[in-house]
């Protein structure tokens, strides 16, 4: 399965980023091949609509699941429309997050927030 995770740095030693839309990078990780690719999040510097732009990047990455601490409703709509499941994680290490997913310990994210539209929070 191909996963997307918002991360703070381009390193497998990094932590999961608390912000989805404004994360600096996304890790695209394959649970089958164990391959990982870090993508710059071009939406991070957007004036507005960062969550939607970031969500489109995730969709374009061909992933099947997003592992994130939180997600705004506009971004979630884009992701769910592409049949990508959203799992709730904490801002722990990437390795711990992937292990928790593979062990079936992450639940689906059901607390979708309204977003931080023009408030600078995400």
Residue pairs with C-beta under 8 A, 6 or more apart in sequence:
1 30
1 31
1 32
1 64
1 65
2 28
2 29
2 30
2 31
2 61
2 62
2 63
2 64
2 65
3 27
3 28
3 29
3 30
3 31
3 63
3 64
3 65
3 66
3 67
3 98
3 101
4 26
4 27
4 28
4 29
4 58
4 61
4 63
4 65
4 66
4 67
4 84
5 16
5 26
5 27
5 29
5 66
5 67
5 68
5 89
5 94
5 97
5 98
6 16
6 17
6 19
6 20
6 23
6 25
6 26
6 41
6 54
6 68
7 14
7 15
7 16
7 17
7 23
7 24
7 25
7 26
7 27
7 38
7 94
8 14
8 15
8 16
8 17
8 23
8 24
8 25
9 24
9 25
10 25
10 38
12 27
12 36
12 94
12 95
13 93
13 94
13 95
14 27
14 93
14 94
15 91
15 92
15 93
15 94
16 67
16 68
16 69
16 89
16 90
16 91
16 92
16 93
16 94
16 97
17 23
17 24
17 25
17 69
17 91
18 69
18 70
18 91
19 70
19 121
19 122
20 51
20 54
20 55
20 68
20 69
20 70
20 71
20 72
20 75
20 122
21 43
21 44
21 50
21 51
21 52
21 53
21 54
21 55
21 72
21 75
21 122
22 41
22 43
22 44
22 50
22 54
22 122
23 41
23 44
23 54
24 40
24 41
24 44
25 38
25 39
25 40
25 41
26 38
26 39
26 41
26 54
26 57
26 58
26 61
27 36
27 37
27 38
27 39
27 94
28 36
28 37
28 38
28 39
28 61
28 63
29 35
29 36
29 37
29 98
30 36
31 98
31 101
31 102
39 57
39 61
41 54
41 57
42 53
42 57
43 49
43 50
43 51
43 52
43 53
43 54
43 57
44 50
44 54
46 53
48 117
48 118
49 74
50 122
51 71
51 72
51 74
51 75
51 115
51 122
52 74
52 75
52 78
54 75
55 74
55 75
55 76
55 78
55 79
56 78
58 66
58 79
58 84
59 78
59 79
59 82
59 84
63 84
64 84
64 85
65 84
65 85
65 86
65 87
65 101
66 79
66 84
66 85
66 86
66 87
67 87
67 89
67 97
67 98
67 101
67 106
68 86
68 87
68 88
68 89
68 109
69 88
69 89
69 90
69 91
70 88
70 109
70 111
70 113
70 122
71 79
71 86
71 109
71 112
71 113
72 112
72 113
72 114
72 115
72 116
72 122
73 112
73 113
73 114
73 115
74 115
75 115
76 86
76 109
76 112
79 86
80 86
85 108
86 108
86 109
87 101
87 106
87 107
87 108
87 109
88 106
88 107
88 108
88 109
88 110
88 111
89 97
89 100
89 101
89 106
90 97
97 106
100 106
115 122
116 122
